[in-house]
Amino acid sequence: MAELHVELVAADRKVWSGEATRVVARTSSGDIGIMAGHQPLLGVLESGPVTIRTTGESGEGTVVAAVHGGFISFAENKLSLLAEIAELSDEVDVDRAERALERAKADDDAHAERRAEVRLAAVAGVR
């Protein structure tokens, strides 16, 4: 299967970089799947899990990250995800995210509630 190069970068660090067969992300226009050979694209990332189907020496795998805002760009088989905030699923403190979700619901803070839900969804690998 054809591959594309993926760079997931947050404002403060490079989160993940490598080869993939497919990436699914949430944009302001809805969810989008990107594979090698996709038409050039520039879009706005919304809060949501990003799922990367990886390839490489260790075989196929999946990387999931919680992403909150930013931009997505695809050209010449290179996908750049430039996020305001991004954390890999294995970096998420589940207990803290669950507490944040409870607080956000109690405070009726829809934005904070969405951030917490995205973090928990990334851990669960759910879209």
C-alpha positions in Angstrom: 0.0 0.0 0.0 1.3 3.5 -0.8 2.6 5.6 2.0 2.6 9.3 3.0 4.9 11.1 5.4 3.1 12.5 8.4 4.3 15.2 10.8 2.1 16.0 13.9 3.5 19.1 15.6 2.1 21.0 18.6 3.0 24.6 19.5 5.6 23.4 21.9 7.0 20.2 20.3 7.1 17.6 17.6 4.5 15.0 18.7 5.0 12.3 16.1 6.6 11.9 12.7 6.7 8.9 10.4 5.2 7.0 7.5 1.6 6.1 7.3 -1.0 4.6 5.0 -3.9 6.6 6.2 -4.7 9.5 8.6 -8.2 10.4 9.8 -8.7 13.9 11.4 -11.6 16.2 12.3 -11.7 19.5 10.3 -14.1 22.4 10.4 -15.7 20.7 7.3 -16.1 17.3 9.0 -13.9 14.2 9.4 -11.5 13.6 6.6 -9.3 10.6 5.6 -6.0 11.3 3.9 -4.1 8.6 1.9 -1.1 8.8 -0.4 -2.0 10.6 -3.6 -4.8 12.7 -2.0 -5.5 16.1 -3.6 -3.7 19.0 -2.0 -5.5 20.2 1.0 -5.4 23.1 3.5 -7.9 23.0 6.4 -8.7 24.0 10.0 -8.4 21.2 12.6 -11.2 20.9 15.2 -10.8 19.3 18.5 -10.9 15.5 18.0 -8.8 12.4 17.9 -6.4 12.0 15.0 -5.8 8.4 14.0 -2.7 7.5 12.1 -2.3 4.0 10.5 1.5 3.6 10.6 4.0 1.6 8.7 7.6 1.0 9.2 10.2 -1.5 10.4 8.0 -2.8 13.2 5.1 -3.4 10.9 1.7 -1.8 10.8 0.2 -0.1 13.8 -2.0 2.8 15.0 -1.1 6.0 16.6 -4.0 8.1 18.2 -3.6 11.6 19.4 -5.9 14.1 21.0 -5.7 17.3 19.0 -7.2 20.6 19.9 -7.3 23.2 17.1 -4.7 24.0 14.4 -4.3 23.4 10.7 -3.9 20.4 8.4 -2.0 20.6 5.1 -1.3 17.9 2.5 0.8 18.3 -0.6 3.3 16.1 -2.5 2.6 13.1 -0.3 3.4 15.0 3.0 0.7 15.6 5.6 1.4 18.3 8.2 -0.9 18.5 11.3 0.0 21.8 13.1 -1.9 21.6 16.3 -2.4 24.2 19.1 -2.4 21.3 21.6 -1.7 17.6 20.8 -1.0 14.6 23.0 -0.5 11.0 22.1 -3.0 8.6 23.7 -0.3 7.0 25.9 0.5 10.5 27.3 -3.1 11.1 28.5 -3.6 10.8 32.3 -7.0 9.1 32.2 -7.9 9.9 35.8 -7.1 13.5 35.3 -9.1 13.6 32.1 -12.1 12.0 33.8 -12.0 14.5 36.6 -11.7 17.4 34.1 -14.8 16.0 32.3 -16.8 15.9 35.6 -15.7 19.4 36.4 -16.6 20.7 33.0 -20.1 19.1 33.2 -20.7 20.6 36.6 -19.5 24.0 35.4 -21.5 23.7 32.2 -18.3 24.5 30.2 -18.9 22.9 26.8 -15.4 23.8 25.5 -13.6 22.1 28.5 -16.0 19.2 28.3 -15.1 18.6 24.6 -11.4 18.8 25.4 -11.8 16.1 28.1 -13.9 13.9 25.8 -11.4 14.1 23.0 -8.6 13.1 25.4 -10.6 10.1 26.6 -11.6 9.1 23.1 -7.9 9.2 22.0 -7.1 6.8 24.9 -9.9 4.5 23.9 -9.0 4.8 20.2 -12.6 5.8 19.4 -13.6 8.2 16.7 
